[in-house]
Amino acid sequence: MARLSPPLDRIKPWRIGIYTGGEVIGDGLWKLPFIRALRSAFPNAHIIWIARSHTVYAGSLAPVVEGLLDTVLDDSGVIRRISDLFKPRPAIGPFDIILDTQRTVWRAFYLRRLLSRQPRGLMIAPASTYLFSDIKPEPGQQLPRHLGRLFVQWIEWLVQEPVQLDRGIELPADIVAKAGQALPDSAKRYVGFVPGAGDRRKCWPLARYIDLAGQLVLNRPDAVPAFFLGPDEADWRDEIAAAVPSALFPEQRQDIWGEGFSPLRAIALGQCLSLAVSNDCGTGHMLAAADCPLISLFGPTEAEKFKPITAGGCQVIHALDFGDSVDMDAIPVRPVLDAVLQKL
């Protein structure tokens, strides 16, 4: 029986296994576009997420992948150690397609053997320059450095046509309703501002975010700045509020959200925004998951590798656009304001 070969029938109920090492919140966010594209490409497939260790798709992001993934094998232990090569294979599968997102050769070899239960099965695995892969890059082909975009390209190899992020994320109704309470006026143009980042080198100076918000309100009276502050930026609130009296802090509304943190909150609020300006950080990826149009500010990190993927579009403004420095303070306010006004 001949092995499956592209282009694959997009309507068939293929059994597709995705093997990963596991996901913390940051991994789970940047992989979401890949999952959405896969479901868009194969709407009737049974998609199984095989996480070697813990994945947030079985935890805080479980509601986000509902309807996108059919099965999540959390902390599956599949090929955790090289000695597992000599143990009985786990009772998972069979699979028509396996996409191996890691690059360890002996794990790829194991998955190749796992796929042998299905004689026609097809596998894509990047380990050892796609040694175990049934589909390989063309000689000299430049592959995306952004892993999320690379994984989307794998899907395009399978179907031999571009795929779209046209499968949206469905959030719990109560979360959506609370976001609507925090940003309630449909006549306003809410613009998100994300001034923080875990690595402070990636932060555009707070004074420039404040200046940008003030100039935005002067140029567009219908615009309302909505600042997203993490726990490490909570003490910035008073300074921002004093300089920009119309600014809102929708994530800090404990009367609406209560205590604690959930990434679903930022995603739901992102659905209420007209656009957002963000540093290279996790909250930017949360807003991207909502398909919020983004203006993403980069300095010491590479936009080519870390730029958020969103159906709403992401415009990158990089410190290197203004000279030889990767310091975030190399980015002036005016071009960011111009980009915001153009998108509004």
N, C-alpha and C positions, 0 to 999 in steps of 0.2 A: 504494500500500500504506500503510495507516494506521500511524502511529508507535506504538510500544509505550506503554501507559498502565497505571497502577496499578489494582488490585493485580496484581502479577506472579505467575505460577505459580512457587512456591518449589521445585518439583521439577525444572523444566527445566534442561538443561545450558547455562545462559547463559554467554557469554564477557564477563567483567566486567574492565574496566581501571581501575586506581586510579593517578592521576597525582599525584606528590609531588615536592617539591624535593630529597628525600633525607633521611636520618635519622642523627643521632648517637644515642648510647645513650639519652639522655633522651627524645628524640622517639620512638624505637622502643618504649620502655616504655609511654608514655601512649597510643600508637596501638594497642597490642595488644588492648584491649577492642573497639575498632572492627573489627579483623580477625576476632576471635572471633565477634562478633555477625553479621558478614557471612557467615561460613562456616555459622553456625547457621541463618541465614535462607535460604541457598542451598547446601544440602549437595552438590549435583551440579554446581555452576558451576565453570568454569575461571577462576580469579582470577589476574590478571596485575598485579603491582606494578611500576609504571613510575617509577623514581627518576631524576630528572634528573641528580643527582650521586650520590655514594656513599650506600649505605644499610646499616645494621647488619644488616638482614634477609638480606644476602648475606655477612655476617661473623659477629660474636660472637653475634647473636641468630638466626642461620640455623636452629639446631636447634629453636628455640621456634616458628617459623612453619611448620615442616615439617608438612604435612597441612592447614594453614590456607591457605597460598598455593601455587598450582600453579607459577607462574613468577615469578621476581624478575629484572627487568631493571636490573641495577646500573650506575650511572653511564651511563645510556642516552644522555645528551646530547639527549634529545627536547626541542625548543624551548628550547634553552639561551639563545639570543640572539634579539633581535627580527628580525635579518636572516634567521633560519631560516624566517620566514614565506614567503620567496621561493625556498626550496630545495625539491627533491622531498621528498615526505612519506616517512617511514621505513617500511620493510616490516614493520610490526607490525599486529596485528589480523587480521581484522576484529573489532569489538566490538559486542555488543548493548547494553552499558551502559558509560558512562564516568563515574566519580566524580572530579572535579577538586578536590583538597584545597587548592589555592593560590588566590590572589585577584588575580593579574595579568591584566588584560583581554586583552592580545594573546596570552597563552598560552591563555586560555580560548577565544579565537577560533580559534586553531590547532587545538585539540582538537575544536572543533565541526566544523571542516573534515575532521579525521581520521575523525570518526564518520560523515561523509556517505557513506563506503563502504558503510555498512549503512543502507539507507533507513528501516528501522524503529527504528534506534538511539535510545537515550534517554540524556540527559546531565543530571547535576546539577553545577552550578558556581556558587560564591558570588560570583564577580567581578562588580563593578558591579551590586550588589544583584540577583544571579541573572539578569542580562541574557541569558546564553546557555543558561540552564537550562530543561529541559522541565518540571521541577517546581519551583514557587516557593512560598515561604511565603505563607500567607494574609495579607491586609492587616491590619496591626496585630499579627500573631503575634509573640510574644516567643520568640526563639530562645535556646538555651542559650549561655552565655558560655564554657563549657568546650568546647574544640574536640572532644575525644573524644566527649562527649555529643552535640554537634551532628552529628558524622559518624554516630553510631548513629541519630539521628533521621532522617537521610537514608534509612537502610535501612528505617526504619518508614514513610517516605513511599512507598517502593517496594512494600512488602508490605501496607500499610494495616492493620498490627496490631503490637502490641509484640513486640520480639525479646529473647531472653534470652542471657546469657553461659553457655550450657549446653555449649559446645564447649571442653573443657579443653585445657590445654597438656601435651604429652607431651615429657618430658625424656629425654636419654640415660640408659640403665639404670645406667651406672657412676656418673653424677652423683647419681642418686637413692639408690643404695646407699651412697655416701659420706656423704650427708646423714643417712641412717639410722644410720651409725656415729657421727656427731657428736652426734646427739640420739637415743639408742638406746632409752630406756625408755618403752614404750607406756603404762605406768601413771602416768607423770608428765604434768603439764600445762605444757608449755613455753610461756613467754610471752616474745615478742621485745621488745627495747628498742633503739630506734634513736636514740641521743642526738646524732648528728652531722648536719651538713648543709654543703654547699659554701659557703653564705652563713651565716655565724655569727649573723646577726640572726634566723635562723629556728630557732635552737637553744633549746629549753627548758633551763634551767640544769642542768648535770650533777648538782649536788647534789640536785636534785629527782628526777631519774631514780633516783639511788641511794636516796633516801628512799622513793620509790615501790616499788622492788624489795624493800627491807627490810620495809616494811609488808605487801607482798603475801605474802611468805614467812610472816610472823607470822599472817596471816589465812587463808592457804591452804597448809598444809604440803606438799600435793602439787604445788604450783606451783614451777617452776624458772625463774628469770630467765635469758634467753639474750641477751647483748648483742652487737649488730652494730656493729663499729667499722671505719671506713675508715682508710686510711693516715694521714690527718691527725689521727685520734683514737687512734692506737695507744698513745700515752703516757698515756691515761686508764685503761688496763687495770689497772695496779697499784692505783690509788686505788679503783676499783670492786671489785676482788677483795678488798681489805683490809676494805671496808665491808660487802660482801655475799659471804661466803665460799662460798655455794652457787651463785653466778653462774657461767654457762658463757660461753665465747667461741667459738662453733662455727665462725665463719669463720677464726679464727686457728689452727686445728688443721692445721699444716703437715704433721704426720705422716699426716694423711688426705688433704689436698688438694694438698700440694706447694707449689711457688712459684707466683707470678703471681696474676692476678685474672680471674675470669669472672663475668658477671652470672648465669649459670646456677646458680652456687653458692648465692646468696641466694634465688633462686626455689625451688630444691630444698629448702633449709632451711625456707622459708616453708610448704612443704607439711607439715612436721612440727610446726608451731606451732599452739597452740590459739587464739591471737590475738597481736597485737603493738601496741605503742605507738610511734608514730613522729613525728618532725618532718616538715615538708614537704620531702622530699628524694628522691633517686633510689632509695635502698634501700627507702623506703616503697612506691614504685611496683613494685619488684621483688617485694616480699612480696604486693602486690595481685595481681600476675600469677599468683601461686600460689593465689589465692582465699582467702588468709588473712584472717580478720576483723581489721579495723584500728580503732584509735582514733588519729586523726590530729590533731596539735596545730598550730594556725595562729596566726600573729601578724601580721607585716608583709605577708604575701601573702594573696591572696583565695582562700578555700576554694571559692567558686563557680566559679573558673577552674581551680584546680589540685588539687582533691580527687581522690585515687586512686579509680578505678573497680574494684570487686572484687565478684564474686558472693558473697563472704563477708560483705559489708556494711562500710561505713566510717562511723563516728561521728566527727564533727568537734567538737573542743573549741577554741574561739577565745578569744584574749586579750580581745577586745571583749565576751565574755560576762560579764566581771568588772569592767567599767569602760570608760573612754574611751581606754585605752592599747593600742597594738598590740605593745608589748614582750612578749616571751615570758615574762618573769618575772612578768607579771600573772596567769598561770595558777597557781592553788594546787594542791597535791598531792591534797587530799581528793576533789575531783570526778573526777579522773582515776582514783584508786584505786577509787572507787565504780563507775565505768564498767567498769573491769577486772573487779571482783568480780561485777558483774551479768552480764557476758558469760561468765564462767567457770561 
